[in-house]
């Protein structure tokens, strides 16, 4: 059911994404998880039952289906089932506090909530495991439906580092396009065994796993562990060829040279900035250089990534994907020349075989509907550069800039320097209010050492940075607070330094 533009296959709809594999290799493994393995034929049958169960609950096209489920087979079947009835999928993280789950629930007002063991919010639409199993067992077929690839299909929640999370709404087109591009440009095929350990309640993970692997007719390996030993065990046991992890996971695995990661052809690093030292250490331990990437909930998923192989550039997050046009813009909205520093903005590519296929996010869910984004190239809120070769580098979040005495300090720039010190496991730089300067630069250091030499760290910064960028306030913690994607939770960092809420 795919259409063609030139020689490029335009994906859609999601309800038909399994069709190619069902025709060519129905008995091949489609998904592996803690509960077992499903072939493409089995996944198709389970998705049909999930669609029937949701229909029996009264869910109809355009209504929201929320899921708070663990990384396992059920969440994959439920996602495909929701797409088959034209519902809008939204994952609500298991690790969120009850109030956080409640906020996301109330924001999108779902017609059904697939409530797993870690669902803690209140909802009259909650469907708990026993009832869901009974609905699946009794599920019948759904009516024939027309699917619009540009209709809302999924909601992804932003990380909310500077406030409440926003509900980003994506079409079927944009949920399938990243996989189509990645499969084509990286030469993936049926031998792909892609492993992921991030929570599958994150919309981007469903895009990168089951939707991408289905387009390659490969296999999605859904890990239920995120620790280094667990990830290594999953990779070895299931011969994972491509694995996507957070920088902290790569850091930990680099210190386990005995782990058998020999099946890997690519190790992706996403979720937050990957220090060059981590890439080098992982390559020394396991023989492959991690592929750095830059992604957005609003894209969705990957905007730029290192090409396959071992080539990499210091401080870079890879090459812009060919379906996108990304450039830096000034505060007046003017596009800047290649290599200039400004706010990164996204638009559809205007040249090449993928030109014109991407669409901006449909908008943000609010007040019972989709609020469209501002017209024009999508503003990411990230400060960075794109050079003449399409290589993207991110300096920092625009909203997280520290203004010290009128001078701009970008936390990520300072963090990259500090991350090169062997005593620093992870670091976050944040502003602290100051009566004279407006803001001072503070650094919160995660370290395995009980005592960290802050004078030594300050000297390191002075060698690499302008004096006004050197942290003036320091604090050491056993572990920085992170969200499900491994990103540091910026809210509350200053309290770790000052002790004040």
LINKAWO-V246525 format. One record per residue. RES is the residue in one letter. OMEGA is omega in radians with two decimals (999 if undefined). BURIAL is # if it has 16 or more other ideal C-beta (glycine too) atoms within 10 Angstrom, else .. Layout:
BEGIN
((RES & OMEGA & BURIAL) (RES & OMEGA & BURIAL))
END
This chain:
BEGIN
((X & 3.10 & .) (X & 3.02 & .) (X & -3.05 & .) (X & 2.96 & .) (X & -3.01 & .) (X & 3.12 & .) (X & -3.08 & .) (X & 3.13 & #) (X & 3.10 & #) (X & -3.00 & #) (X & 3.00 & #) (X & -0.14 & #) (X & 3.14 & #) (X & -3.14 & #) (X & -3.12 & #) (X & -3.00 & #) (X & 3.13 & #) (X & -2.95 & #) (X & -3.12 & .) (X & 3.13 & #) (X & 3.11 & #) (X & 3.13 & #) (X & -3.02 & .) (X & -3.03 & .) (X & -3.05 & #) (X & -3.10 & .) (X & 3.11 & .) (X & 3.14 & .) (X & 3.10 & #) (X & -3.09 & #) (X & 3.07 & #) (X & 3.13 & #) (X & -3.08 & #) (X & -3.09 & .) (X & 3.11 & .) (X & -3.09 & .) (X & 3.03 & .) (X & 2.96 & #) (X & 3.08 & #) (X & 3.11 & #) (X & 3.13 & #) (X & 3.10 & #) (X & 3.12 & #) (X & -3.13 & #) (X & 3.14 & .) (X & 3.11 & #) (X & 3.11 & #) (X & 3.11 & #) (X & 3.12 & #) (X & 3.09 & #) (X & 3.12 & #) (X & 3.14 & #) (X & 3.11 & #) (X & 3.11 & #) (X & 3.12 & #) (X & 3.08 & .) (X & -3.13 & #) (X & 3.12 & .) (X & -3.10 & #) (X & -3.13 & .) (X & 3.11 & .) (X & 3.08 & .) (X & -3.10 & #) (X & 3.00 & #) (X & 3.11 & #) (X & 3.12 & #) (X & 3.01 & #) (X & -2.98 & #) (X & 3.12 & #) (X & 3.06 & #) (X & -3.13 & #) (X & -3.05 & #) (X & -3.01 & #) (X & -3.08 & #) (X & 3.12 & #) (X & 3.12 & #) (X & -3.13 & #) (X & 3.11 & #) (X & 3.14 & #) (X & 3.11 & #) (X & 3.12 & #) (X & 3.14 & #) (X & -3.11 & #) (X & 3.07 & #) (X & 3.09 & #) (X & 3.09 & #) (X & 3.12 & #) (X & -3.05 & #) (X & 3.03 & #) (X & 3.06 & #) (X & 3.09 & #) (X & -2.96 & #) (X & 3.10 & #) (X & -3.04 & #) (X & -3.13 & .) (X & 3.04 & #) (X & -3.14 & .) (X & -3.13 & .) (X & 3.11 & .) (X & 3.06 & #) (X & -3.13 & #) (X & -3.13 & #) (X & -3.13 & #) (X & 3.09 & #) (X & -3.08 & #) (X & 3.13 & .) (X & -3.03 & #) (X & 3.09 & #) (X & -3.07 & .) (X & 3.04 & #) (X & 3.09 & #) (X & 3.05 & #) (X & 3.05 & #) (X & -2.93 & #) (X & 3.09 & #) (X & -3.04 & #) (X & -3.09 & .) (X & 3.02 & .) (X & -3.05 & #) (X & -3.12 & .) (X & 3.12 & #) (X & 3.11 & .) (X & 3.05 & #) (X & 3.14 & .) (X & -3.08 & #) (X & 3.07 & #) (X & -3.08 & #) (X & -2.95 & .) (X & -3.10 & .) (X & 3.13 & .) (X & 3.12 & .) (X & 3.11 & #) (X & 3.12 & .) (X & 3.11 & .) (X & 3.10 & #) (X & -3.11 & #) (X & -3.07 & .) (X & -2.99 & .) (X & 3.05 & #) (X & -3.14 & .) (X & 3.08 & .) (X & 3.10 & #) (X & 3.05 & .) (X & -3.08 & .) (X & 2.99 & .) (X & -3.11 & .) (X & 3.10 & #) (X & -3.06 & .) (X & 3.11 & #) (X & 3.06 & .) (X & 3.10 & #) (X & -3.10 & #) (X & -3.07 & #) (X & 3.07 & #) (X & 3.04 & #) (X & -3.11 & #) (X & 3.07 & #) (X & -3.03 & #) (X & 3.03 & #) (X & -3.10 & #) (X & -3.13 & #) (X & -3.13 & .) (X & 3.13 & .) (X & 3.06 & .) (X & 3.04 & #) (X & -3.09 & #) (X & -3.10 & #) (X & -3.08 & #) (X & -3.14 & #) (X & 3.07 & #) (X & 3.02 & #) (X & 3.14 & #) (X & -3.05 & #) (X & 3.04 & #) (X & -3.12 & #) (X & -3.05 & #) (X & 3.13 & #) (X & 3.11 & #) (X & 3.12 & #) (X & 3.14 & #) (X & -3.07 & #) (X & 3.13 & #) (X & -3.10 & #) (X & -3.02 & #) (X & -3.13 & #) (X & 3.07 & #) (X & -3.13 & .) (X & 3.14 & #) (X & -3.06 & .) (X & 3.11 & .) (X & 3.11 & .) (X & 3.00 & #) (X & -3.01 & #) (X & -3.13 & #) (X & 3.13 & #) (X & 3.14 & #) (X & 3.03 & #) (X & -3.13 & #) (X & -3.12 & #) (X & 2.94 & #) (X & 3.04 & #) (X & -3.06 & #) (X & -3.12 & #) (X & -3.12 & #) (X & 3.07 & #) (X & 3.08 & #) (X & -3.06 & #) (X & -3.08 & #) (X & -2.97 & #) (X & 3.14 & #) (X & 3.13 & #) (X & -3.11 & #) (X & 3.09 & #) (X & 3.12 & #) (X & 3.06 & #) (X & -3.02 & #) (X & 3.10 & #) (X & -3.02 & #) (X & 3.04 & #) (X & 3.11 & #) (X & -3.02 & #) (X & -3.08 & #) (X & 3.09 & #) (X & 3.07 & .) (X & -3.13 & .) (X & 3.10 & #) (X & -3.05 & .) (X & -3.13 & #) (X & -3.14 & .) (X & 3.12 & .) (X & 3.13 & #) (X & 3.12 & #) (X & 3.11 & .) (X & -3.12 & #) (X & -3.11 & #) (X & -3.04 & .) (X & -3.04 & .) (X & 3.03 & #) (X & -3.12 & .) (X & -3.13 & #) (X & 3.11 & #) (X & -3.14 & #) (X & -3.12 & #) (X & -3.10 & #) (X & 3.05 & #) (X & 3.12 & #) (X & 3.13 & #) (X & 3.10 & #) (X & 3.08 & #) (X & 3.09 & #) (X & -3.11 & #) (X & -3.13 & #) (X & 3.09 & #) (X & 3.11 & #) (X & 3.05 & .) (X & -3.11 & .) (X & 3.14 & .) (X & 3.14 & .) (X & -3.11 & #) (X & 3.11 & .) (X & -3.00 & #) (X & 3.14 & .) (X & -3.06 & #) (X & 2.96 & #) (X & 3.12 & #) (X & 2.95 & #) (X & -3.13 & #) (X & 3.04 & #) (X & -3.12 & #) (X & 3.11 & #) (X & 3.08 & #) (X & -3.07 & #) (X & -3.14 & #) (X & 3.12 & #) (X & 3.12 & #) (X & 3.14 & #) (X & 3.11 & #) (X & 3.10 & #) (X & -3.11 & #) (X & -3.13 & .) (X & 3.12 & #) (X & 3.12 & #) (X & 3.13 & #) (X & -3.09 & .) (X & -2.95 & #) (X & 2.96 & #) (X & 3.06 & .) (X & -3.14 & #) (X & 3.13 & #) (X & 3.10 & #) (X & 3.11 & #) (X & -3.11 & #) (X & 3.04 & #) (X & -3.11 & #) (X & -3.14 & #) (X & 2.99 & #) (X & -3.07 & #) (X & -3.06 & #) (X & -0.10 & #) (X & 3.08 & #) (X & -2.86 & #) (X & 3.04 & #) (X & 3.13 & #) (X & 3.11 & #) (X & 3.03 & #) (X & 3.07 & #) (X & 3.07 & .) (X & -3.14 & .) (X & -3.05 & .) (X & -3.12 & .) (X & 3.06 & .) (X & -3.10 & #) (X & -3.08 & .) (X & 3.08 & .) (X & -3.09 & #) (X & 3.04 & #) (X & 3.02 & #) (X & -3.09 & #) (X & 3.13 & #) (X & 3.13 & #) (X & -2.94 & #) (X & 3.09 & #) (X & -3.07 & #) (X & 2.95 & #) (X & -3.11 & #) (X & 3.12 & #) (X & 3.05 & #) (X & -3.14 & #) (X & 3.06 & #) (X & -3.06 & .) (X & 3.12 & .) (X & 3.12 & .) (X & 3.13 & .) (X & 3.10 & .) (X & -3.10 & .) (X & 3.11 & .) (X & 3.09 & .) (X & 3.12 & .) (X & 3.14 & .) (X & -3.10 & .) (X & 3.10 & .) (X & 3.12 & #) (X & -3.14 & #) (X & 3.11 & #) (X & -3.04 & #) (X & 2.98 & #) (X & 3.08 & .) (X & 3.05 & .) (X & -3.14 & #) (X & 3.13 & .) (X & 3.12 & .) (X & -3.03 & .) (X & -3.12 & .) (X & -3.06 & #) (X & 3.01 & #) (X & -3.09 & .) (X & -3.09 & #) (X & 3.02 & #) (X & 3.05 & .) (X & 3.01 & #) (X & 3.12 & #) (X & 3.12 & #) (X & -3.10 & #) (X & 3.12 & #) (X & 3.13 & #) (X & 3.07 & .) (X & 3.04 & .) (X & 3.14 & .) (X & -3.10 & .) (X & 3.06 & #) (X & -3.04 & .) (X & 3.10 & .) (X & 3.06 & #) (X & 3.11 & .) (X & 3.12 & .) (X & 3.13 & .) (X & -3.07 & #) (X & 3.14 & #) (X & -3.06 & #) (X & -3.01 & #) (X & 3.12 & #) (X & 3.09 & #) (X & -3.12 & #) (X & -3.14 & #) (X & 2.94 & #) (X & -3.07 & #) (X & -3.06 & .) (X & 3.10 & .) (X & -3.13 & .) (X & -3.13 & #) (X & -3.04 & #) (X & 3.05 & #) (X & -3.13 & #) (X & 3.08 & #) (X & 3.11 & #) (X & 3.02 & #) (X & 3.14 & #) (X & -3.07 & #) (X & -3.10 & .) (X & 3.14 & #) (X & 3.06 & #) (X & 3.14 & #) (X & -3.07 & .) (X & 3.13 & #) (X & 3.13 & .) (X & 3.13 & .) (X & -3.13 & .) (X & 3.05 & .) (X & 3.13 & #) (X & -3.05 & #) (X & -3.07 & #) (X & 3.12 & #) (X & 3.13 & #) (X & -3.13 & #) (X & -3.13 & #) (X & 3.10 & #) (X & -3.10 & #) (X & -3.10 & #) (X & 3.13 & #) (X & -3.12 & .) (X & -3.07 & #) (X & -3.13 & .) (X & -3.07 & .) (X & 3.05 & #) (X & 3.14 & #) (X & -3.13 & #) (X & 3.05 & #) (X & 3.14 & #) (X & -3.05 & #) (X & 3.09 & #) (X & 2.99 & #) (X & -3.09 & #) (X & 3.11 & .) (X & -3.05 & .) (X & -3.06 & .) (X & -3.01 & .) (X & -3.02 & #) (X & 3.07 & .) (X & 2.98 & #) (X & -3.13 & #) (X & 3.11 & #) (X & 3.13 & #) (X & 3.05 & #) (X & -3.01 & #) (X & 2.97 & #) (X & -3.07 & #) (X & 3.07 & #) (X & 3.13 & .) (X & -3.13 & .) (X & 3.13 & .) (X & 3.14 & .) (X & -3.13 & #) (X & -3.10 & .) (X & 3.09 & .) (X & 3.11 & .) (X & 3.10 & .) (X & 3.11 & #) (X & 3.12 & #) (X & 3.08 & .) (X & 3.13 & #) (X & -3.12 & #) (X & 3.11 & .) (X & -3.00 & .) (X & -2.98 & .) (X & 3.00 & #) (X & -3.04 & .) (X & -3.09 & .) (X & 3.13 & .) (X & -3.08 & #) (X & 3.12 & #) (X & 3.11 & #) (X & -3.12 & .) (X & -3.03 & #) (X & 3.04 & .) (X & 3.08 & #) (X & 3.08 & #) (X & 3.07 & #) (X & -3.13 & .) (X & 3.05 & .) (X & 3.09 & #) (X & 3.14 & #) (X & 3.07 & #) (X & -3.03 & #) (X & 3.14 & #) (X & -3.13 & #) (X & 3.09 & #) (X & 3.09 & #) (X & 3.06 & #) (X & -3.04 & .) (X & 3.14 & #) (X & 3.12 & .) (X & 3.13 & .) (X & -3.10 & #) (X & 3.12 & #) (X & 3.10 & .) (X & -3.14 & #) (X & -3.01 & #) (X & -3.07 & .) (X & 3.14 & .) (X & 3.13 & .) (X & 999 & .))
END
